[in-house]
């Protein structure tokens, strides 16, 4: 049930009405919202509902054991059980075939023939498994670290994991941010409702009018038939993918946050104009904030963080980003993407260690230069993220290096959409906030007219079939 479909609009409208009718009936409201969330997930594949229920129940029970246990050794043992079981479930569904294929490849390189095809899984990847696994694990780790007490309500915990706006593609919500909100009486005032509607509208425009258009009219063509395009067109294809994945994923996040707000629940922002960054470190403070902060707090710090000297810090940065790349998908191209970012972050840290971290705000010419360097490094890494194989990534790089400039595949409409995507991204954040406040201040009829205009734009620019969000595959 994709956010950008009429089916989801009907589902959310029905959920919204019943949810607020049950406002004064706390238990009934939570049971209904949990049932709606499971129905949302079952709309993709009902056979995987027991998996999310099993994962949630196990972590709820183990966290309770950890919270009651005074013995540090036993607490650590229970923690390891939940980490191993969660990662085993994730690894089985997401990395089993990848591991077998990698073993076959290594064997072939040593002139050894292995046929592991009969052990390959013929199962679809459970949608959202990477997201809800990380969320559930973070809860148990927080309880182990004594950062929060164990949740007493089984129902509330199941709802935390399965809450449908963030269930299949994030943001990765922290338990201490979301669980207390389920325990409070929700409210929906004019400002909150207006903000929610504004975010849903903006998210749909990003996804449908920019992300999907660039994917179908440039990016997919360039990465599918690279040699049919000039170097200039290929470069615009790479730029287009940078805009596509941002508009697609941040658009999803905007819709998720907006829908949660309309239910009286606030989820933290997940993007903050990442391509405005002047360093790779800043990029990861702005891009997929919930994942980057999760990797920092639960992986990088667990590896030792910046304790133990410079070289261990560089190692920890590279390991964190390498594993973050593997989290995105079962492919060595994702590993290389993560490794590139890890090396870049380690190099930046090494520069700061040797020369000292920059102090104060650099002059604008330097900020522009740093921004361009950071953006093009990110785009270079995106090639490996988007390419299905190393050979395809190499083909894209060769085509970029060819130096050809003919551009019949860059019509004015396409360039206008790219310019719109870049402009909306590079606008000062205060302008977006001002637009949001302006929409909230409009009378209800004027808000309706504005939303009707958005609906018309979506109708005119949408494809015949709704395209799935990029991060659904992770």
HELIX and SHEET records of a PDB file:
HELIX    1   1 UNK A    6  UNK A   21  1                                  16    
HELIX    2   2 UNK A   26  UNK A   45  1                                  20    
HELIX    3   3 UNK A   46  UNK A   48  5                                   3    
HELIX    4   4 UNK A   49  UNK A   68  1                                  20    
HELIX    5   5 UNK A   72  UNK A  109  1                                  38    
HELIX    6   6 UNK A  117  UNK A  119  5                                   3    
HELIX    7   7 UNK A  129  UNK A  144  1                                  16    
HELIX    8   8 UNK A  154  UNK A  162  1                                   9    
HELIX    9   9 UNK A  164  UNK A  167  1                                   4    
HELIX   10  10 UNK A  175  UNK A  182  1                                   8    
HELIX   11  11 UNK A  190  UNK A  204  1                                  15    
HELIX   12  12 UNK A  205  UNK A  212  3                                   8    
HELIX   13  13 UNK A  213  UNK A  214  1                                   2    
HELIX   14  14 UNK A  215  UNK A  219  3                                   5    
HELIX   15  15 UNK A  220  UNK A  224  1                                   5    
HELIX   16  16 UNK A  226  UNK A  228  5                                   3    
HELIX   17  17 UNK A  231  UNK A  262  1                                  32    
HELIX   18  18 UNK A  274  UNK A  276  5                                   3    
HELIX   19  19 UNK A  280  UNK A  286  1                                   7    
HELIX   20  20 UNK A  289  UNK A  294  1                                   6    
HELIX   21  21 UNK A  295  UNK A  300  3                                   6    
HELIX   22  22 UNK A  301  UNK A  303  1                                   3    
HELIX   23  23 UNK A  310  UNK A  328  1                                  19    
HELIX   24  24 UNK A  332  UNK A  355  1                                  24    
HELIX   25  25 UNK A  364  UNK A  386  1                                  23    
HELIX   26  26 UNK A  390  UNK A  401  1                                  12    
HELIX   27  27 UNK A  412  UNK A  426  1                                  15    
HELIX   28  28 UNK A  429  UNK A  441  1                                  13    
HELIX   29  29 UNK A  444  UNK A  461  1                                  18    
HELIX   30  30 UNK A  470  UNK A  473  5                                   4    
END                                                                             
